[in-house]
Amino acid sequence: MTMTTDEDARPCNVQHKKPCHDCPWRRKAVPGWLGANNATEWLNFAHGEAKVDCHTVKGDPQPQCVGIATYRANILKLPRDPSILRGKVDRKSVFATPGEFIDHHTKSAKDG
């Protein structure tokens, strides 16, 4: 699997519906693949009001991260800003609790 960084983002002007193949919010994400932020910082974004752009595509308008939108739906977090993407509940594919996210993304450090 190829991991995509912001620098590798491909052009796309359409909001996608499912998390990207290497989205850190997917249960199948590579442990520790979090870009410039750590797991706690990502959870702060998700539980706050941050608008989070997708790291695999760039466009105008800029597509937002479906993974974080789905995670927010899973934890029943509804952003107040109507311009922030709202996802649909999917606890099978996307983490459903902060603990699951932290455990997954720190497991390589624990196992190492």
Contact map, one row per residue, 1 for C-alpha under 8 A:
1110000000000000000000000000000000000000000000000000000000000000000000000000000000000000000000000000000000000000
1111000000000000000000000000000000000000000000000000000000000000000000000000000000000000000000000000000000000000
1111100000000000000001000000000000000000000000000000000000000000000000000000000000000000000000000000000000000000
0111111110000000000001000000000000000000000000000000001100000000000000000000000000000000000000000000000000000000
0011111110000000000000000000000000100000000000000000001100000000000000000000000000000000000000000000000000000000
0001111110000000000000000000000000000000000000000000001110000000000000000000000000000000000000000000000000000000
0001111110000000000000000000000000000000000000000000000000000000000000000000000000000000000000000000000000000000
0001111111000000000000000000000000000000000000000000000100000000000000000000000000000000000000000000000000000000
0001111111100000000000000000000000000000000000000000001111000000000000000000000000000000000000000000000000000000
0000000111110000000000000000000000000000000000000000000111000000000000000000000000000000000000000000000000000000
0000000011111000000000000000000000000000000000000000000011100000000000000000000000000000000000000000000000000000
0000000001111100000000000000000000000000000000000000000011110110000000000000000000000000000000000000000000000000
0000000000111110000000000000000000000000000000000000000001111110000000000000000000000000000000000000000000000000
0000000000011111000000000000000000000000000000000000000000101010000000000000000000000000000000000000000000000000
0000000000001111100000000000000000000000000000000000000000000111000000000000000000000000000000000000000000000000
0000000000000111111000000000000000000000000000000000000000000010010000000000000000000000000000000000000000000000
0000000000000011111000000000000000000000000000000000000000000000010000000000000000000000000000000000000000000000
0000000000000001111100000000000000000000000000000000000000000000011000000000000000000000000000000000000000000000
0000000000000001111111101100000000000000000000000000000000000000111000000000000000000000000000000000000000000000
0000000000000000011111100000000000000000000000000000000100000000011000000000000000000000000000000000000000000000
0000000000000000001111100000100000000000000000000000000000000000000000000000000000000000000000000000000000000000
0011000000000000001111110100110000000000000000000000000000000000000000000000000000000000000000000000000000000000
0000000000000000001111111100100000000000000000000000000000000000001000000000000000000000000000000000000000000000
0000000000000000000001111110110011000000000000000000000000000000001000000000000000000000000000000000000000000000
0000000000000000001000111110100000000000000000000000000000000000001100100000000000000000000001100000100000000000
0000000000000000001001111111100000000000000000000000000000000000001000000000000000000000000011100000000000000000
0000000000000000000000011111100000000000000000000000000000000000000000000000000000000000000111100000000100000000
0000000000000000000000000111110000000000000000000000000000000000000000000000000000000000000010000000000000000000
0000000000000000000011111111111010000000000000000000000000000000000000000000000000000000000000000000000000000000
0000000000000000000001010001111110000000000000000000000000000000000000000000000000000000000000000000000010000000
0000000000000000000000000000111110000000000000000000000000000000000000000000000000000000000000000000000111110000
0000000000000000000000000000011111000000000000000000000000000000000000000000000000000000000000000000000111110000
0000000000000000000000010000111111100000000000000000000000000000000000000000000000000000000000000000000010000000
0000000000000000000000010000000111111110000000000000000000000000000000000000000000000000000000000000000000000000
0000100000000000000000000000000011111100000000000000000000000000000000000000000000000000000000000000000000000000
0000000000000000000000000000000001111100000000000000000000000000000000000000000000000000000000000000000000000000
0000000000000000000000000000000001111110110000000000000000000000000000000000000000000000000000000000000000000000
0000000000000000000000000000000001111111110000000000000000000000000000000000000000000000000000000000000000000000
0000000000000000000000000000000001001111111000000000000000000000000000000000000000000000000000000000110010000000
0000000000000000000000000000000000000111111100000000000000000000000000000000000000000000000000000000010000000000
0000000000000000000000000000000000001111111110000000000000000000000000000000000000000000000000000000000000000000
0000000000000000000000000000000000001111111111000000000000000000000000000000000000000000000000000000000000000000
0000000000000000000000000000000000000011111111100000000000000000000000000000000000000000000000000100000000000000
0000000000000000000000000000000000000001111111110000000000000000000000000000000000000000000000000000000000000000
0000000000000000000000000000000000000000111111111101000000000000000000000000000000000000000000000000000000000000
0000000000000000000000000000000000000000011111111100000000000000000100110000000000000000000000000000000000000000
0000000000000000000000000000000000000000001111111000000000000000000000010000100000000000000000000000000000000000
0000000000000000000000000000000000000000000111111100000000000000000000000000001000000000000000000000000000000000
0000000000000000000000000000000000000000000011111110000000000000000000000000001110000000000000000000000000000000
0000000000000000000000000000000000000000000011011111000000000000000000000000000000000000000000000000000000000000
0000000000000000000000000000000000000000000000001111100000000001000000000000000000011000000000000000000000000000
0000000000000000000000000000000000000000000010000111110000000001100100000000000000000000000000000000000000000000
0000000000000000000000000000000000000000000000000011111000000111100000000000000000000000000000000000000000000000
0000000000000000000000000000000000000000000000000001111111000111110000000000000000000000000000000000000000000000
0001110010000000000000000000000000000000000000000000111111000000100000000000000000000000000000000000000000000000
0001110111000000000100000000000000000000000000000000011111000000000000000000000000000000000000000000000000000000
0000010011110000000000000000000000000000000000000000011111100110000000000000000000000000000000000000000000000000
0000000011111000000000000000000000000000000000000000011111110110000000000000000000000000000000000000000000000000
0000000000111100000000000000000000000000000000000000000011111110000000000000000000000000000000000000000000000000
0000000000011000000000000000000000000000000000000000000001111110000000000000000000000000000000000000000000000000
0000000000001100000000000000000000000000000000000000000000111110000000000000000000000000000000000000000000000000
0000000000011010000000000000000000000000000000000000110011111111000000000000000000000000000000000000000000000000
0000000000011111000000000000000000000000000000000000110011111111100000000000000000000000000000000000000000000000
0000000000000010000000000000000000000000000000000011110000000111110000000000000000011000000000000000000000000000
0000000000000000001000000000000000000000000000000001111000000011111110000000000000001000000000000000000000000000
0000000000000001111100000000000000000000000000000000010000000001111111000000000000001010000000000000000000000000
0000000000000000011100111100000000000000000000000000000000000000111111100000000000000000000001000000000000000000
0000000000000000000000001000000000000000000001000001000000000000111111110000000000000000000000000000000000000000
0000000000000000000000000000000000000000000000000000000000000000111111111000000000001111000000000000000000000000
0000000000000000000000000000000000000000000000000000000000000000011111111100000000000111110001000000000000000000
0000000000000000000000001000000000000000000001000000000000000000001111111110000000000010110001110000000000000000
0000000000000000000000000000000000000000000001100000000000000000000111111111110000000110000000000000000000000000
0000000000000000000000000000000000000000000000000000000000000000000011111111110000000111110000000000000000000000
0000000000000000000000000000000000000000000000000000000000000000000001111111100000000001111000111000000000000000
0000000000000000000000000000000000000000000000000000000000000000000000111111100000000000000000011000000000000000
0000000000000000000000000000000000000000000000000000000000000000000000011111110000000000000000000000000000000000
0000000000000000000000000000000000000000000000100000000000000000000000011111111000000000000000000000000000000000
0000000000000000000000000000000000000000000000000000000000000000000000011001111100000100000000000000000000000000
0000000000000000000000000000000000000000000000011000000000000000000000000000111111010100000000000000000000000000
0000000000000000000000000000000000000000000000001000000000000000000000000000011111000000000000000000000000000000
0000000000000000000000000000000000000000000000001000000000000000000000000000001111110000000000000000000000000000
0000000000000000000000000000000000000000000000000000000000000000000000000000001111111000000000000000000000000000
0000000000000000000000000000000000000000000000000000000000000000000000000000000011111000000000000000000000000000
0000000000000000000000000000000000000000000000000010000000000001000000000000001011111100000000000000000000000000
0000000000000000000000000000000000000000000000000010000000000001110010000000000001111110000000000000000000000000
0000000000000000000000000000000000000000000000000000000000000000000011011000011000011111000000000000000000000000
0000000000000000000000000000000000000000000000000000000000000000010011111000000000001111100000000000000000000000
0000000000000000000000000000000000000000000000000000000000000000000011001100000000000111110000000000000000000000
0000000000000000000000000000000000000000000000000000000000000000000001101100000000000011111000000000000000000000
0000000000000000000000000000000000000000000000000000000000000000000001101100000000000001111111000000000000000000
0000000000000000000000000000000000000000000000000000000000000000000000000100000000000000111111110000000000000000
0000000000000000000000000010000000000000000000000000000000000000000000000000000000000000011111100000000000000000
0000000000000000000000000111000000000000000000000000000000000000000000000000000000000000011111100000000000000000
0000000000000000000000001110000000000000000000000000000000000000001001100000000000000000011111110000000000000000
0000000000000000000000001110000000000000000000000000000000000000000000100100000000000000001111111101100000000000
0000000000000000000000000000000000000000000000000000000000000000000000100110000000000000001001111101100000000000
0000000000000000000000000000000000000000000000000000000000000000000000000110000000000000000000111111100000000000
0000000000000000000000000000000000000000001000000000000000000000000000000000000000000000000000111111110000000000
0000000000000000000000000000000000000000000000000000000000000000000000000000000000000000000000001111111000000000
0000000000000000000000000000000000000000000000000000000000000000000000000000000000000000000000111111111100000000
0000000000000000000000001000000000000010000000000000000000000000000000000000000000000000000000111111111110000000
0000000000000000000000000000000000000011000000000000000000000000000000000000000000000000000000000111111111000000
0000000000000000000000000000000000000000000000000000000000000000000000000000000000000000000000000011111111100000
0000000000000000000000000010001100000000000000000000000000000000000000000000000000000000000000000001111111100000
0000000000000000000000000000011110000010000000000000000000000000000000000000000000000000000000000000111111110000
0000000000000000000000000000001100000000000000000000000000000000000000000000000000000000000000000000011111111100
0000000000000000000000000000001100000000000000000000000000000000000000000000000000000000000000000000001111111110
0000000000000000000000000000001100000000000000000000000000000000000000000000000000000000000000000000000011111111
0000000000000000000000000000000000000000000000000000000000000000000000000000000000000000000000000000000001111111
0000000000000000000000000000000000000000000000000000000000000000000000000000000000000000000000000000000001111111
0000000000000000000000000000000000000000000000000000000000000000000000000000000000000000000000000000000000111111
0000000000000000000000000000000000000000000000000000000000000000000000000000000000000000000000000000000000011111
